[in-house]
Amino acid sequence: MTIQDAQKLVDNWIKDHGVRYFNELTNTAVLMEEVGEVARIMARRYGEQSEKESDKNMELGDELADVLFVLICIANQTGVDLTKAMELNLKKKTTRDELRHVNNPKLI
């Protein structure tokens, strides 16, 4: 699936099942909630916090997909073509960071 396909799929899902997009501010808050759920898994499963019994049924992939879904919703409702945005962003990073990471002694 391409990013463009994902944007269309989410838009169709919203039209068929979601009634309408939540407003941009609400979706931003929902995105933060979803990122928090990813952070909870990371801190407990891969970090130093102990995992509660209630956390053990949380799936990282599912939570990452929730983040991606809401991110795509925000892009769709604000007219952002994520394929184009990603291409431009990688171009920017490549130009800006061409030697930055290669020359970073912390990464060797």
Residue frames as qw, qx, qy, qz and C-alpha x, y, z in Angstrom:
[[0.000, 0.890, 0.456, 0.000, 0.00, 0.00, 0.00],
 [0.394, 0.386, -0.029, 0.833, 1.33, 3.44, -0.88],
 [0.087, -0.276, -0.433, 0.854, 0.92, 6.50, 1.31],
 [0.332, 0.048, -0.279, -0.900, -1.52, 7.86, -1.29],
 [0.520, -0.225, -0.775, -0.279, -3.51, 4.61, -1.07],
 [0.341, -0.318, -0.710, 0.527, -3.58, 4.92, 2.73],
 [0.094, 0.180, 0.153, -0.967, -4.87, 8.49, 2.50],
 [0.485, -0.058, -0.490, -0.722, -7.69, 7.37, 0.18],
 [0.509, -0.221, -0.831, 0.036, -8.47, 4.33, 2.34],
 [0.186, -0.293, -0.583, 0.735, -8.75, 6.44, 5.51],
 [0.254, 0.112, -0.080, -0.957, -10.88, 9.05, 3.72],
 [0.543, -0.131, -0.654, -0.510, -13.25, 6.35, 2.48],
 [0.423, -0.265, -0.806, 0.318, -13.42, 4.81, 5.94],
 [0.001, 0.221, 0.364, -0.905, -14.31, 8.17, 7.48],
 [0.415, 0.053, -0.298, -0.858, -17.05, 8.69, 4.88],
 [0.607, -0.119, -0.717, -0.321, -18.43, 5.15, 5.28],
 [0.648, -0.353, -0.643, 0.207, -18.05, 4.61, 9.04],
 [0.401, -0.200, -0.376, 0.811, -16.91, 7.77, 10.77],
 [0.102, 0.851, 0.490, -0.158, -19.67, 10.12, 9.60],
 [0.290, 0.918, -0.078, 0.258, -17.16, 13.00, 9.32],
 [0.581, 0.253, -0.432, 0.641, -13.68, 13.99, 10.41],
 [0.440, -0.738, -0.328, 0.393, -13.31, 15.35, 13.91],
 [0.191, 0.976, -0.072, 0.077, -12.10, 18.95, 13.71],
 [0.614, 0.553, -0.412, 0.384, -8.38, 19.55, 13.43],
 [0.189, -0.606, 0.524, -0.568, -7.91, 20.47, 17.07],
 [0.867, -0.227, 0.277, -0.348, -9.75, 17.38, 18.28],
 [0.940, 0.292, -0.144, 0.099, -7.71, 15.17, 15.95],
 [0.312, 0.649, -0.511, 0.469, -4.51, 16.75, 17.24],
 [0.504, -0.477, 0.508, -0.510, -5.55, 15.88, 20.79],
 [0.973, 0.028, 0.127, -0.192, -6.47, 12.33, 19.69],
 [0.718, 0.536, -0.367, 0.249, -3.05, 12.04, 18.00],
 [0.032, -0.617, 0.593, -0.516, -1.35, 13.00, 21.28],
 [0.791, -0.267, 0.367, -0.411, -3.43, 10.36, 23.11],
 [0.965, 0.258, -0.052, -0.019, -2.38, 7.70, 20.61],
 [0.466, 0.623, -0.489, 0.394, 1.29, 8.72, 20.79],
 [0.396, -0.551, 0.523, -0.516, 0.98, 8.45, 24.58],
 [0.948, -0.072, 0.202, -0.234, -0.20, 4.86, 24.22],
 [0.805, 0.463, -0.279, 0.244, 2.86, 4.08, 22.07],
 [0.089, 0.670, -0.516, 0.525, 5.07, 5.77, 24.67],
 [0.721, -0.412, 0.363, -0.422, 3.49, 3.69, 27.42],
 [0.992, 0.126, 0.012, 0.016, 4.35, 0.44, 25.61],
 [0.597, 0.603, -0.345, 0.402, 7.88, 1.61, 24.82],
 [0.176, -0.670, 0.478, -0.539, 8.58, 2.73, 28.40],
 [0.768, -0.321, 0.414, -0.369, 7.26, -0.47, 29.93],
 [0.973, 0.191, 0.128, -0.001, 8.21, -3.12, 27.39],
 [0.748, 0.464, -0.108, 0.463, 11.52, -1.72, 26.13],
 [0.036, 0.736, -0.299, 0.606, 12.39, 0.82, 28.80],
 [0.227, 0.215, -0.772, 0.554, 12.99, 0.62, 32.52],
 [0.551, -0.171, 0.277, -0.768, 9.42, 0.83, 33.79],
 [0.229, 0.034, 0.969, -0.086, 7.75, -2.40, 34.81],
 [0.344, -0.133, -0.594, -0.714, 4.85, -3.53, 32.67],
 [0.514, -0.029, 0.519, -0.682, 1.49, -3.74, 34.42],
 [0.394, 0.182, 0.901, 0.023, -0.69, -6.75, 33.78],
 [0.428, 0.735, 0.415, -0.324, -3.20, -4.49, 32.02],
 [0.172, 0.778, -0.380, -0.471, -0.47, -3.31, 29.60],
 [0.407, -0.273, 0.836, 0.247, 0.53, -6.80, 28.47],
 [0.539, 0.477, 0.693, 0.050, -2.33, -7.12, 25.98],
 [0.247, 0.874, -0.038, -0.416, -1.43, -3.87, 24.21],
 [0.805, 0.247, 0.358, 0.402, 0.05, -4.46, 20.75],
 [0.271, -0.532, 0.199, 0.777, 2.69, -2.01, 19.58],
 [0.180, 0.130, 0.687, 0.692, 1.75, -2.49, 15.91],
 [0.060, -0.711, -0.687, -0.140, -1.89, -1.71, 16.64],
 [0.250, -0.816, -0.215, 0.475, -0.99, 1.43, 18.57],
 [0.274, -0.326, 0.417, 0.803, 1.39, 2.59, 15.83],
 [0.102, 0.393, 0.748, 0.526, -1.41, 2.03, 13.31],
 [0.134, -0.827, -0.518, 0.170, -3.70, 4.20, 15.47],
 [0.266, -0.647, 0.109, 0.706, -1.08, 6.98, 15.33],
 [0.211, -0.045, 0.645, 0.733, -0.78, 6.61, 11.57],
 [0.047, 0.616, 0.756, 0.217, -4.56, 6.63, 11.11],
 [0.140, -0.876, -0.325, 0.328, -5.04, 9.88, 13.02],
 [0.298, -0.491, 0.338, 0.746, -1.99, 11.45, 11.33],
 [0.177, 0.213, 0.737, 0.617, -3.52, 10.60, 7.95],
 [0.027, -0.783, -0.621, 0.031, -6.85, 12.07, 9.09],
 [0.206, -0.790, -0.043, 0.576, -5.12, 15.35, 9.91],
 [0.252, -0.236, 0.573, 0.743, -3.32, 15.34, 6.55],
 [0.134, 0.454, 0.790, 0.390, -6.53, 14.64, 4.67],
 [0.072, -0.846, -0.517, 0.111, -8.57, 17.30, 6.38],
 [0.197, -0.808, 0.092, 0.547, -5.86, 19.94, 5.94],
 [0.658, 0.742, -0.029, -0.123, -5.12, 19.10, 2.30],
 [0.205, -0.707, 0.656, 0.165, -1.62, 17.69, 2.85],
 [0.889, 0.338, -0.293, -0.101, -0.39, 15.20, 0.26],
 [0.702, -0.613, 0.359, 0.046, 1.75, 13.02, 2.51],
 [0.871, 0.216, 0.237, 0.373, 3.62, 11.46, -0.42],
 [0.380, 0.774, -0.007, 0.507, 4.75, 14.86, -1.63],
 [0.387, -0.859, 0.210, -0.260, 5.42, 16.07, 1.92],
 [0.872, -0.357, 0.289, 0.166, 7.55, 12.99, 2.65],
 [0.760, 0.420, 0.150, 0.474, 9.53, 13.38, -0.57],
 [0.130, 0.857, -0.090, 0.490, 10.24, 17.04, 0.20],
 [0.616, -0.739, 0.228, -0.149, 11.09, 16.24, 3.81],
 [0.913, -0.125, 0.236, 0.309, 13.60, 13.55, 2.83],
 [0.562, 0.634, 0.059, 0.529, 15.15, 15.91, 0.31],
 [0.196, -0.889, 0.156, -0.383, 15.51, 18.55, 3.04],
 [0.792, -0.547, 0.271, 0.013, 17.02, 16.05, 5.47],
 [0.881, 0.195, 0.168, 0.396, 19.42, 14.72, 2.83],
 [0.357, 0.750, -0.050, 0.555, 20.68, 18.20, 2.05],
 [0.361, -0.824, 0.203, -0.387, 20.85, 19.38, 5.65],
 [0.736, -0.510, 0.431, -0.109, 22.23, 16.19, 7.17],
 [0.778, 0.523, -0.343, -0.056, 24.37, 14.89, 4.32],
 [0.560, 0.364, -0.629, 0.399, 27.42, 14.38, 6.56],
 [0.418, -0.595, 0.296, -0.619, 25.97, 15.09, 10.00],
 [0.911, -0.285, 0.175, -0.242, 25.31, 11.49, 11.03],
 [0.878, 0.335, -0.221, 0.262, 28.30, 10.02, 9.18],
 [0.354, 0.537, -0.404, 0.651, 30.59, 12.35, 11.12],
 [0.585, -0.622, 0.138, -0.502, 28.90, 11.78, 14.49],
 [0.238, 0.396, -0.850, 0.254, 31.34, 9.85, 16.72],
 [0.523, -0.112, 0.595, -0.599, 28.41, 8.77, 18.93],
 [0.854, 0.285, 0.060, -0.432, 27.09, 6.66, 16.07],
 [0.490, 0.544, -0.680, -0.049, 30.30, 4.79, 15.31]]
